[in-house]
């Protein structure tokens, strides 16, 4: 078999594969992610779900993280005192400082997520009203009477 024949056979095989795999204007039977453009206009969560998630952060995650941090700090401080004068105490102190920095970042992230959840619904509503305001002059033009 020469090059041209082999190349032609490979192209025909590729075309056949492409035709059998092509699907147009269809969504999967079980959507695994957000809908494609032109799909349903629903958001992935409701304002009530966002509020519940923010409340979970405020009432469970933040206080429990604070309790765990306090417990770890107490245990670390006791260990540092117990190893006073040893190199281990200095190492534990460094670990505790790193832990405290990481907890501070985590608490900031939780507060940020809580704030974003609480503000998201309002932002969507403001955006919709703003867009409506931009289109309002178009509906009151003189062309409507023609």
C-alpha positions in Angstrom: 0.0 0.0 0.0 1.4 3.4 -1.0 1.4 6.6 0.9 -1.5 8.1 -0.9 -3.7 5.0 -0.3 -2.7 4.8 3.3 -3.3 8.6 3.9 -6.7 8.3 2.1 -7.7 5.4 4.4 -6.7 7.2 7.5 -8.6 10.4 6.5 -11.8 8.3 5.7 -11.5 6.6 9.1 -11.2 10.0 10.8 -14.2 11.4 9.0 -16.2 8.3 9.9 -15.3 8.7 13.6 -16.1 12.4 13.6 -19.6 11.8 12.1 -20.5 9.2 14.6 -19.3 11.3 17.6 -20.9 14.6 16.6 -23.8 15.9 18.6 -25.4 19.2 18.0 -27.8 21.3 20.2 -28.0 18.7 23.0 -27.3 18.8 26.7 -26.1 15.6 28.4 -28.9 13.6 30.0 -27.4 14.1 33.4 -25.8 17.6 33.6 -22.5 17.6 35.3 -22.0 21.3 35.5 -23.5 24.6 34.5 -25.7 24.7 31.5 -24.4 25.9 28.2 -25.4 29.3 27.0 -29.0 29.4 26.0 -29.8 26.8 28.6 -32.0 27.2 31.7 -31.5 30.6 33.4 -31.5 29.2 37.0 -28.5 29.9 39.2 -26.8 27.0 41.0 -28.2 28.1 44.4 -31.0 30.2 45.8 -30.7 33.3 48.0 -31.9 31.2 50.9 -29.2 28.6 50.2 -26.6 31.3 50.1 -27.9 32.7 53.4 -27.8 29.2 55.0 -24.2 28.7 53.9 -23.2 32.1 55.3 -24.9 31.2 58.6 -23.1 27.9 58.7 -19.8 29.7 58.3 -20.7 32.2 61.0 -22.3 29.8 63.5 -20.3 26.6 63.0 -17.1 27.0 61.0 -15.7 30.2 62.5 -16.4 29.3 66.2 -15.2 25.8 65.9 -12.1 26.9 64.1 -11.4 29.4 66.9 -12.0 26.7 69.5 -9.6 24.3 67.7 -7.0 27.1 67.5 -7.2 27.9 71.1 -6.9 24.3 72.1 -3.8 23.8 69.8 -2.3 27.0 71.2 -2.7 25.8 74.8 -1.2 22.4 74.0 1.7 24.0 72.1 2.4 26.5 74.9 2.5 23.7 77.4 4.8 21.7 75.2 7.1 24.7 74.7 7.3 25.2 78.5 8.0 21.5 79.0 10.9 21.6 76.7 12.3 24.9 78.0 16.0 25.1 77.4 16.0 22.5 74.6 16.2 23.0 70.9 12.8 21.3 70.7 11.2 24.3 72.4 12.4 26.7 69.7 11.2 24.3 67.0 7.8 24.0 68.6 7.6 27.8 68.9 8.3 28.2 65.2 5.7 25.6 64.3 3.2 27.5 66.5 3.9 30.8 64.8 3.4 29.1 61.3 0.1 27.6 62.6 -1.1 30.9 63.9 -0.4 32.6 60.5 -2.2 29.8 58.6 -5.2 30.1 61.0 -5.3 33.8 60.5 -5.5 33.3 56.7 -8.2 30.7 57.1 -10.3 32.9 59.3 -9.9 35.7 56.8 -11.0 33.4 54.0 -14.0 32.2 56.0 -15.0 35.8 56.7 -14.6 36.7 53.0 -16.7 33.8 51.8 -19.4 34.6 54.3 -19.5 38.2 53.1 -19.5 37.2 49.5 -22.4 34.8 50.0 -24.4 37.4 51.8 -23.7 40.0 49.1 -24.2 37.8 46.0 -28.0 38.0 45.9 -28.0 41.7 46.3 -25.4 42.1 43.5 -27.4 40.0 41.1 -30.5 42.1 41.8 -28.6 45.4 41.4 -27.1 44.1 38.1 -30.5 43.2 36.8 -32.0 46.6 37.7 -29.0 48.4 36.2 -29.4 46.5 32.9 -33.2 47.2 32.9 -32.4 50.9 33.3 -30.0 50.8 30.4 -32.7 49.3 28.1 -35.6 51.4 29.4 -34.8 54.3 27.0 -35.0 52.0 24.0 -38.6 51.0 24.8 -39.7 54.7 25.0 -38.4 55.8 21.6 -40.4 57.6 19.0 -40.0 54.6 16.7 -42.7 52.7 18.6 -45.5 55.0 17.2 -44.6 54.4 13.6 
